[in-house]
């Protein structure tokens, strides 16, 4: 139980998590650092799997970005409010088991307040946090490593961090050898000279020195060495020079003069300050990229030396179809970091396995490995396997929409939410150059999406017009203000004329018809709600309806929206998500041989774009829901798109949605809808079921 577990949300901090993993793994060892709960087999209790993974660690690092507390799921519910949310489970498990929890705040993010956290995570707000920033990556992550060292090595005041790269170790060794090598040589020579002097003074016979004094050796002033000469004892006592003896004795053979050696008192050589380049990461995986798309990554250059460092040259980008976004200055001062963006725009399909070379002062280049896979652009294919040998025959893949540049404008969504005498009108439009809403507020500043608030005095029909490519498209919305008077005044608000209009065709819904649905997801953590749909007005091509959430003893108005009748299209609302034309059968838009291609489909959460939808009638069948058993016509709708997210988003990026819908003629709306969403990794993200619980018709 000595591992380090990194808890993070992919939408909030996936890039930081990968870099931090590399930094910690280099210091503590890859076997000690964990970043994901992987390999949870189908049928395994994922709560138990997360608890086992977290409890095997000594420290849990919680990466908190600016959106950590507010990220919501597909239904608009905040993920932290989900008891089975992975991040909530990981953090609460560590808090309950007294595992050290270290919050890490990214790029100025604030520590979550107690009132913004679930009860079981409330103690997280009292934990001392560490801040990490991109500009000060080395220094800020160094603070985190220092804190972790104190946890793992409490008896050691300083723990020398491991060097993250091989080139860094070589540079460090050369630096120490260069600094201490001269001093070590001086010391060894001094010891040798001292030993020679002792041997000469005490071991050699005295007459060897009295015969002829050794002449003094001249040395440079900066390297003085004592002359090797011997004086008689009398001269030594009196301080006078001895006279040479008269006897002519043969001159002794000259003694070899020792090589001059530097004195131990020599001034130390100045240490040369140098800059040292560190690069992170050393490997980048762009994942799978479609031709025509691009991938973005970055590397961080850091001067970890003692002197200024000239900006290095990056080679090999031309062969790798890489465009540099170099934000580095001409020189990096010590401890300064900068970021170089690497935009990959492939021109051919195939595997990517290319090395970039980054020059260094000592001519030892640093190599960055780029990997990935480039594939041809293909048509989205439903996840249902095609089995040619088994009837019925497999469905052909959806045909791509025909290009018709310039594209015509589309109104994807036009809804309202009423509060007293005010109404909030929200819209989403594609391919439009100009958008207006009449009778007010007129031309809108944003021709794509937005919300505006208008005042209501009476029932008002608002018309939205989107213009672009020399064409225009319109849609309308009827908004009724809430009456300040209680129930008795309500009948006066609704005009009596729509009643006969609704009865022109008995299949159409009537004003004040109501349908109550129970909505639930696949997972235990999915929200369960009861939604009531009320018809406010009905005409020949649309229904104005009011959405309300019904609880045991309360009713909450959610939104008012305009739903087209005889048109096959996908409508979207924050409450119900994406639906296929709820009233299509009532308006006569469905028969036993109906099929559709290129169904207009809005973007998912304003992010996952370019959906292509097809559908067809499967036949008639009996369906049972809480409201009863009905003879229904069943439809199957497929929406698909090409994955465009990063490798870390494969589990959260939707690429296929399958709808199974049952329409009952006597209900005038669908009685059941099952919506299944599949991620780019092939994992099922969720299955939402809508079932009719009750209905009331006028």
C-alpha positions in Angstrom: 0.0 0.0 0.0 2.5 2.6 -1.2 1.2 3.8 -4.6 0.2 7.2 -5.8 -3.3 7.4 -7.5 -4.0 10.4 -9.8 -7.8 11.2 -9.9 -8.9 13.5 -12.8 -11.7 14.3 -15.1 -10.9 13.9 -18.8 -13.0 17.0 -19.7 -11.2 19.1 -17.1 -7.6 18.0 -16.8 -6.6 15.1 -19.0 -3.6 16.9 -20.5 -2.2 17.8 -17.1 -2.8 14.3 -15.8 -0.6 12.7 -18.5 2.3 15.1 -17.9 2.1 14.8 -14.1 2.1 11.0 -14.5 5.3 11.1 -16.5 6.9 13.5 -13.9 5.9 11.4 -10.9 6.8 8.1 -12.6 10.3 9.4 -13.4 10.8 10.3 -9.7 9.0 7.5 -7.8 9.0 4.8 -10.4 6.2 3.8 -12.8 5.2 0.9 -10.7 4.1 3.3 -7.9 2.0 5.7 -9.9 -1.6 4.9 -11.2 -3.7 7.1 -13.4 -6.8 5.1 -14.5 -9.0 2.3 -13.3 -8.6 0.0 -16.3 -9.6 -3.5 -17.2 -13.0 -3.6 -15.4 -14.5 -6.6 -17.0 -18.2 -6.8 -17.9 -20.3 -7.9 -15.0 -17.8 -6.6 -12.4 -19.0 -4.3 -9.6 -17.2 -1.1 -10.6 -17.7 0.4 -7.1 -15.7 -2.5 -5.6 -13.1 -2.2 -8.4 -12.5 1.5 -7.7 -12.3 0.9 -3.9 -9.7 -1.9 -4.4 -7.6 0.4 -6.7 -7.7 3.4 -4.4 -7.1 1.4 -1.1 -3.9 -0.1 -2.7 -2.4 3.4 -2.7 -0.9 5.6 0.1 -1.7 9.0 -1.6 -4.6 10.1 -3.8 -3.9 13.2 -5.9 -7.1 15.0 -7.0 -6.6 17.2 -10.0 -9.0 20.2 -9.8 -9.5 22.5 -12.8 -11.9 25.4 -13.2 -14.8 23.1 -14.3 -14.2 20.3 -11.8 -17.3 21.0 -9.7 -19.7 22.0 -12.5 -19.2 19.4 -15.2 -22.6 17.8 -16.0 -23.7 14.6 -17.8 -25.8 14.3 -20.9 -29.0 15.0 -19.0 -27.7 18.2 -17.5 -27.1 16.7 -14.0 -23.9 17.7 -12.2 -21.6 14.6 -12.1 -20.6 15.2 -8.5 -24.2 14.7 -7.5 -24.1 11.2 -8.9 -23.3 8.7 -6.1 -21.6 6.4 -8.6 -19.5 9.1 -10.3 -16.0 7.7 -10.6 -14.3 10.9 -9.3 -16.7 11.0 -6.3 -16.1 7.3 -5.6 -12.3 7.6 -5.8 -12.2 10.7 -3.5 -14.7 9.5 -0.9 -13.1 6.1 -0.7 -9.7 7.7 0.1 -11.3 10.0 2.7 -13.1 7.2 4.4 -10.0 5.0 4.5 -7.7 7.8 5.9 -5.6 7.7 2.8 -3.7 11.0 2.3 -5.7 13.2 -0.2 -3.7 16.0 -1.8 -5.8 18.5 -3.9 -3.9 19.9 -6.8 -5.3 23.2 -8.3 -4.6 23.7 -12.0 -4.0 27.1 -13.6 -5.5 29.3 -10.8 -8.5 27.0 -10.0 -10.1 27.7 -6.6 -10.6 25.2 -3.9 -14.2 23.9 -4.0 -16.4 25.4 -1.2 -18.1 23.1 1.3 -21.6 23.9 0.0 -20.5 22.9 -3.6 -19.5 19.4 -2.5 -21.5 16.3 -1.6 -21.6 15.6 2.2 -19.1 12.7 1.8 -16.6 15.0 0.1 -17.0 18.0 2.5 -13.7 17.3 4.3 -11.9 17.7 0.9 -12.3 21.5 1.2 -10.2 21.5 4.4 -7.2 19.7 2.8 -4.1 21.8 2.1 -3.8 22.2 -1.7 -0.9 22.6 -4.0 -1.1 24.8 -7.1 0.4 23.7 -10.5 0.7 26.0 -13.5 1.8 25.4 -17.1 4.3 28.4 -17.1 6.0 27.2 -13.9 5.6 23.5 -14.6 9.0 22.3 -13.2 8.9 24.5 -10.1 5.3 23.8 -9.3 5.4 20.1 -9.8 8.7 20.1 -7.9 6.7 21.5 -4.9 4.3 18.5 -5.2 7.2 16.0 -5.4 8.8 17.6 -2.3 5.5 17.2 -0.4 5.2 13.6 -1.5 8.8 12.9 -0.5 7.9 14.1 3.1 5.0 11.6 3.1 7.0 8.7 1.8 10.3 9.5 3.5 9.4 11.3 6.8 12.8 10.5 8.4 14.9 12.2 5.6 15.1 15.9 5.5 16.1 16.0 1.8 15.5 13.4 -0.9 17.5 13.8 -4.1 15.0 13.5 -7.0 15.7 11.1 -9.7 16.7 12.6 -13.1 13.9 12.2 -15.6 16.1 11.6 -18.7 19.3 9.8 -19.6 20.8 12.9 -21.1 20.1 14.8 -17.9 22.2 12.3 -15.9 25.1 12.5 -18.3 25.1 16.3 -18.1 25.0 16.2 -14.3 28.0 13.8 -14.1 30.1 15.9 -16.5 29.2 19.0 -14.4 30.5 17.5 -11.2 33.6 16.1 -12.8 34.4 19.5 -14.3 33.9 21.3 -11.0 35.8 18.9 -8.6 38.4 17.2 -10.9 41.2 19.9 -10.6 40.9 20.0 -6.8 41.2 16.2 -6.6 44.3 16.2 -8.8 45.9 18.9 -6.6 45.2 16.9 -3.5 46.8 13.8 -4.9 50.0 15.6 -6.0 50.3 17.3 -2.6 50.1 14.0 -0.8 52.7 12.5 -3.1 55.2 15.4 -2.5 54.7 15.2 1.3 55.5 11.5 1.2 58.7 12.1 -0.9 59.9 14.8 1.5 59.5 12.5 4.5 61.4 9.7 2.8 64.2 12.1 1.8 64.6 13.6 5.3 64.5 10.4 7.4 65.5 7.5 5.3 68.4 8.7 3.2 72.0 8.8 4.8 73.0 12.2 6.1 76.4 12.4 4.3 74.6 12.4 1.0 73.4 15.8 1.8 76.5 17.3 3.5 78.8 16.6 0.5 77.3 19.2 -1.8 74.2 21.2 -1.0 71.5 21.0 -3.6 70.9 24.2 -5.4 67.5 25.8 -4.8 64.8 25.2 -7.5 63.3 28.2 -9.1 59.5 28.0 -9.4 56.9 30.4 -10.7 55.6 32.8 -8.1 52.1 31.4 -8.3 53.1 27.8 -7.7 55.8 27.9 -4.9 57.5 24.7 -3.9 60.1 24.4 -1.1 63.7 23.7 -2.3 65.0 20.3 -1.5 68.2 21.2 0.4 69.9 19.9 3.6 71.9 21.9 6.1 74.3 20.5 8.8 72.9 20.5 12.3 75.3 23.3 13.4 74.2 25.5 10.6 70.7 24.8 11.4 71.2 25.8 15.0 73.3 29.0 14.2 71.5 30.0 11.1 74.8 30.5 9.2 75.7 28.9 5.9 78.2 26.1 6.1 81.5 26.5 4.3 82.4 23.9 1.7 85.0 21.3 2.8 88.6 21.6 1.4 88.9 18.0 0.5 88.1 17.3 -3.0 85.5 14.7 -2.9 84.0 13.4 -6.1 80.8 15.2 -6.9 77.8 13.1 -6.3 75.6 12.2 -9.2 72.9 14.9 -9.7 69.7 14.0 -8.1 66.7 14.0 -10.5 64.6 17.0 -9.9 60.9 16.2 -9.3 58.4 17.5 -11.7 56.8 20.7 -10.4 53.3 20.2 -9.0 50.6 22.8 -8.1 50.5 23.8 -4.5 47.5 23.0 -2.4 47.2 26.7 -1.9 46.5 27.3 -5.6 43.5 29.5 -6.3 40.5 27.4 -7.5 39.5 27.6 -11.1 36.2 29.5 -11.7 33.3 27.1 -12.3 31.8 27.6 -15.8 28.0 28.2 -15.7 26.1 26.5 -18.5 22.5 26.2 -19.5 20.8 22.8 -19.7 17.8 21.9 -21.8 15.0 19.6 -20.5 12.1 18.6 -22.7 8.8 17.0 -21.6 7.2 14.7 -22.7 9.6 12.5 -24.7 6.7 10.7 -26.5 3.4 12.0 -28.0 0.6 9.8 -29.2 -1.9 11.5 -31.5 -4.2 8.5 -31.5 -6.3 7.9 -34.6 -6.7 10.9 -36.9 -8.8 11.1 -40.1 -7.4 12.6 -43.2 -8.5 16.2 -43.5 -8.5 16.5 -39.7 -5.7 17.6 -37.4 -4.2 16.8 -34.0 -2.7 19.2 -31.5 -0.1 18.5 -28.9 2.7 20.4 -27.2 6.1 20.0 -25.6 7.6 22.1 -22.7 11.2 23.3 -22.9 12.9 24.1 -19.6 16.3 25.6 -18.8 17.3 23.7 -15.7 20.9 24.9 -15.9 22.8 27.9 -14.3 23.1 30.2 -17.4 21.0 31.6 -20.2 20.2 29.1 -22.9 19.6 30.0 -26.6 16.3 28.8 -28.1 17.0 25.3 -29.5 16.4 24.2 -33.1 13.7 21.6 -33.7 14.4 19.3 -36.7 12.3 16.8 -38.6 9.0 18.7 -38.6 8.9 18.9 -42.4 8.9 15.1 -42.8 6.3 14.6 -40.1 3.7 17.1 -41.5 4.1 19.1 -38.3 3.5 22.8 -38.0 5.2 24.5 -35.0 3.5 27.1 -32.8 6.7 28.3 -31.1 6.0 30.6 -28.2 9.6 30.5 -26.8 11.8 33.6 -26.5 15.2 33.8 -28.1 16.8 33.0 -24.8 15.6 31.0 -21.7 16.9 32.2 -18.4 17.6 29.6 -15.7 14.4 27.8 -14.5 12.3 29.4 -17.3 9.9 27.2 -19.3 8.1 27.8 -22.6 5.7 25.8 -24.7 6.0 24.7 -28.4 2.7 23.6 -30.1 2.9 20.7 -32.5 0.0 20.7 -34.9 -0.2 17.4 -36.9 -2.0 17.8 -40.3 -1.5 14.5 -42.1 -1.4 14.4 -45.9 -1.5 10.6 -46.3 -2.9 7.6 -44.5 -0.8 5.1 -42.5 1.0 4.7 -39.2 2.9 7.6 -37.7 6.3 6.8 -36.1 8.6 9.7 -36.5 11.3 11.2 -34.4 11.8 15.0 -33.9 15.3 16.1 -33.0 15.9 19.1 -30.6 19.4 20.5 -30.6 21.4 21.1 -27.4 24.5 23.1 -26.4 26.6 20.0 -26.0 25.5 18.7 -29.5 23.7 15.8 -27.9 20.2 16.0 -29.4 17.0 15.2 -27.5 14.6 12.9 -29.4 10.8 13.2 -29.3 8.9 10.2 -30.6 5.6 11.0 -32.4 3.2 8.0 -32.8 -0.3 7.6 -34.1 -2.4 6.4 -37.0 -3.9 8.2 -39.9 -6.9 6.7 -41.6 -9.0 7.5 -44.6 -12.3 9.2 -44.1 -15.0 6.6 -43.9 -18.8 6.7 -43.7 -20.3 6.2 -40.2 -21.5 2.7 -39.8 -24.0 1.5 -37.2 -22.6 -0.7 -34.5 -24.9 -3.6 -35.4 -22.7 -6.2 -36.9 -23.4 -7.0 -40.6 -23.9 -10.8 -41.0 -24.3 -11.6 -44.7 -25.2 -15.2 -44.2 -28.0 -14.7 -41.8 -31.4 -13.2 -42.9 -32.6 -10.6 -42.8 -29.8 -8.9 -44.8 -27.7 -6.3 -43.1 -28.6 -2.7 -43.5 -26.4 -0.7 -45.9 -24.3 2.0 -44.3 -25.8 5.5 -44.3 -25.2 7.4 -47.5 -23.3 10.6 -47.0 -25.3 13.8 -47.4 -24.9 15.4 -50.8 -22.8 18.5 -50.7 -24.7 21.6 -51.8 -22.4 24.5 -51.2 -23.2 27.0 -49.9 -25.4 25.2 -47.3 -28.9 26.4 -46.6 -29.6 27.9 -43.2 -31.2 25.6 -40.6 -33.1 26.3 -37.4 -32.0 23.6 -35.0 -33.9 24.7 -31.9 -36.3 27.5 -30.9 -37.7 27.2 -27.3 -39.0 29.4 -24.6 -39.2 29.4 -20.8 -41.8 31.6 -19.1 -41.5 33.2 -15.7 -44.4 35.5 -14.8 -44.6 38.2 -17.4 -41.2 37.5 -18.8 -40.1 34.8 -21.3 -36.6 33.6 -22.2 -36.4 32.8 -25.9 -33.5 30.5 -26.8 -32.4 29.5 -30.4 -29.8 27.5 -32.2 -29.2 28.1 -36.0 -26.8 26.7 -38.5 -25.4 28.2 -41.7 -27.1 31.6 -41.1 -25.6 35.0 -41.7 -28.5 36.9 -40.1 -31.1 36.0 -37.5 -34.2 38.0 -36.4 -37.0 37.4 -34.0 -40.3 39.3 -34.4 -42.2 41.2 -33.1 -39.3 41.7 -30.7 -36.4 42.0 -30.0 -35.5 42.2 -33.8 -32.1 41.4 -35.3 -29.9 39.3 -33.0 -26.1 39.9 -32.5 -25.2 36.2 -32.5 -26.4 34.5 -35.7 -25.7 31.0 -34.3 -27.1 30.6 -30.8 -28.2 32.5 -27.8 -31.1 33.5 -25.4 -33.0 36.8 -25.2 -35.5 37.9 -22.6 -38.8 39.6 -23.6 -41.7 41.0 -21.7 -45.2 39.5 -22.2 -48.6 41.3 -21.8 -50.6 38.7 -23.6 -50.4 35.5 -25.7 -47.8 36.3 -28.4 -46.5 34.4 -31.5 -42.8 34.9 -32.0 -41.3 34.3 -35.4 -37.6 33.5 -36.0 -36.1 34.1 -39.5 -32.6 32.8 -40.4 -31.1 34.1 -43.6 -28.0 32.9 -45.5 -26.8 31.8 -48.9 -29.5 33.9 -50.5 -32.1 31.7 -48.8 -34.2 32.0 -45.6 -36.0 29.7 -43.2 -38.6 30.5 -40.6 -40.1 29.0 -37.5 -42.7 30.2 -35.0 -43.3 29.9 -31.3 -46.5 30.7 -29.3 -45.7 32.0 -25.7 -48.4 32.5 -23.1 -47.6 34.5 -19.9 -48.2 33.0 -16.5 -51.3 34.4 -14.9 -50.6 36.2 -11.6 -54.1 35.1 -10.5 -54.6 31.6 -9.1 -56.5 28.8 -10.8 -59.8 30.6 -11.5 -58.2 33.0 -14.0 -56.4 30.2 -15.9 -59.2 29.4 -18.4 -59.3 33.0 -19.5 -55.7 32.8 -20.8 -56.3 30.0 -23.2 -58.5 31.0 -26.2 -61.3 28.9 -27.2 -60.6 28.8 -30.9 -57.9 26.1 -31.0 -60.4 23.5 -29.8 -62.3 23.2 -33.2 -59.0 23.5 -35.0 -57.6 20.5 -33.2 -60.7 18.4 -34.0 -60.3 18.9 -37.8 -58.3 15.7 -37.8 -59.1 13.2 -35.0 -55.5 12.0 -35.1 -54.1 15.3 -34.0 -53.7 16.1 -30.3 -56.0 18.6 -28.7 -55.2 21.7 -26.5 -54.8 20.7 -22.9 -54.0 17.0 -23.8 -51.4 15.7 -21.3 -48.9 12.9 -21.4 -46.8 11.8 -18.4 -43.5 9.9 -19.0 -41.1 8.1 -16.6 -37.5 8.7 -17.7 -34.7 6.5 -16.4 -31.2 5.6 -17.4 -29.2 2.3 -17.6 -27.0 2.9 -14.6 -27.9 3.0 -10.9 -26.5 6.5 -10.9 -28.7 7.8 -13.8 -31.4 10.3 -12.8 -35.0 9.1 -12.6 -37.6 11.7 -13.3 -41.3 12.1 -14.2 -42.0 14.6 -17.0 -45.4 15.9 -18.0 -46.0 17.2 -21.5 -49.0 19.5 -22.1 -50.3 20.8 -25.4 -50.8 24.6 -25.3 -51.8 25.0 -29.0 -52.1 22.9 -32.1 -52.1 23.9 -35.7 -51.7 22.0 -39.0 -47.9 21.7 -38.8 -46.8 22.1 -35.2 -47.6 21.7 -31.5 -46.7 24.2 -28.8 -46.1 22.2 -25.7 -45.1 22.9 -22.0 -42.7 20.6 -20.1 -43.0 20.2 -16.4 -41.3 18.0 -13.8 -43.8 16.2 -11.5 -42.8 15.1 -8.0 -44.9 13.5 -5.3 -46.5 16.8 -4.1 -45.1 19.4 -6.4 -44.9 20.5 -10.1 -42.1 22.5 -11.6 -42.4 24.2 -15.0 -39.2 23.4 -17.0 -39.6 24.9 -20.5 -42.0 25.7 -23.3 -41.1 24.5 -26.8 -42.2 24.5 -30.4 -42.4 20.9 -31.9 -42.9 20.4 -35.6 -45.6 17.8 -36.6 -45.3 16.2 -40.0 -41.5 16.6 -40.3 -39.0 13.9 -39.6 -36.2 15.6 -37.6 -34.3 15.4 -34.3 -35.3 17.9 -31.6 -33.2 18.6 -28.6 -33.9 20.1 -25.2 -31.8 20.4 -22.0 -34.4 18.4 -20.1 -35.1 15.4 -22.4 -32.0 15.4 -24.6 -32.4 14.4 -28.2 -35.8 13.0 -29.5 -37.1 11.9 -32.8 -40.3 13.8 -34.0 -42.7 13.1 -31.1 -45.9 13.7 -33.1 -44.8 12.4 -36.5 -47.4 9.5 -36.6 -50.2 11.8 -35.4 -49.6 14.2 -38.3 -49.6 11.4 -40.9 -45.8 11.3 -41.4 -45.4 7.5 -40.9 -46.7 4.5 -42.7 -45.5 0.9 -42.9 -43.0 1.5 -45.7 -41.5 4.8 -44.4 -37.8 5.4 -44.4 -35.6 8.5 -44.1 -32.0 9.5 -44.9 -30.2 12.7 -43.9 -32.5 13.5 -41.0 -31.7 17.0 -39.7 -29.8 16.4 -36.4 -28.5 19.0 -34.0 -25.0 18.9 -32.3 -24.7 17.1 -29.0 -23.9 19.5 -26.1 -22.8 22.1 -28.7 -19.5 20.1 -29.1 -19.9 16.7 -30.8 -20.8 17.8 -34.4 -21.6 16.5 -37.9 -24.2 13.8 -37.1 -25.8 11.9 -40.0 -29.1 10.2 -39.3 -31.2 7.6 -41.1 -34.3 5.6 -40.1 -37.1 3.2 -41.2 -40.2 1.5 -40.0 -39.7 -1.9 -38.4 -43.3 -3.0 -38.4 -46.3 -3.2 -36.0 -46.1 -4.8 -32.5 -47.8 -4.8 -29.2 -45.9 -2.8 -26.5 -46.7 -2.7 -22.7 -45.9 0.4 -20.6 -47.2 1.5 -17.2 -50.1 3.3 -18.9 -51.3 0.1 -20.6 -50.8 -2.2 -23.6 -51.0 -0.6 -27.1 -50.9 -1.7 -30.7 -48.0 0.4 -32.0 -45.9 1.0 -35.1 -42.2 0.6 -34.3 -39.4 2.8 -35.8 -35.6 2.4 -35.6 -33.4 5.5 -36.1 -29.6 5.6 -36.3 -27.4 8.7 -35.8 -23.7 8.4 -36.4 -20.6 10.6 -36.7 -16.9 10.2 -37.1 -14.8 10.4 -34.0 -12.9 13.7 -33.7 -11.8 13.7 -30.0 -8.4 12.8 -28.5 -7.3 9.4 -27.3 -8.2 10.2 -23.7 -11.8 11.1 -24.8 -12.6 7.8 -26.4 -14.7 6.6 -23.5 -16.7 9.9 -23.3 -17.1 10.9 -27.0 -20.4 9.7 -28.5 -20.3 8.4 -32.1 -23.5 6.4 -32.4 -27.0 6.8 -31.0 -29.8 4.2 -31.7 -33.4 5.1 -31.1 -36.3 2.6 -30.9 -39.7 4.4 -30.9 -43.2 3.0 -30.6 -46.1 5.2 -31.8 -49.8 4.4 -30.8 -52.5 6.1 -32.9 -54.9 6.5 -30.0 -52.3 8.2 -27.8 -51.3 10.7 -30.6 -47.7 10.6 -29.5 -45.0 8.0 -28.8 -45.7 5.7 -25.9 -42.1 4.4 -25.6 -38.6 5.4 -26.7 -35.3 3.7 -25.9 -32.1 5.7 -26.7 -28.7 4.0 -26.6 -25.5 6.0 -26.9 -22.2 4.3 -27.8 -18.7 5.9 -27.3 -15.8 6.0 -29.7 -14.1 3.2 -27.8 -17.1 0.9 -28.4 -18.3 1.1 -24.8 -22.0 1.7 -24.2 -22.3 5.1 -22.5 -26.0 5.0 -21.5 -29.4 3.7 -22.4 -32.3 6.1 -21.6 -35.9 4.7 -21.5 -39.0 6.9 -21.8 -42.3 5.1 -20.9 -45.8 6.5 -20.9 -47.2 6.4 -17.3 -50.5 8.3 -17.8 -52.3 10.4 -20.3 -55.4 12.6 -20.5 -57.1 13.7 -23.7 -59.8 16.3 -24.1 
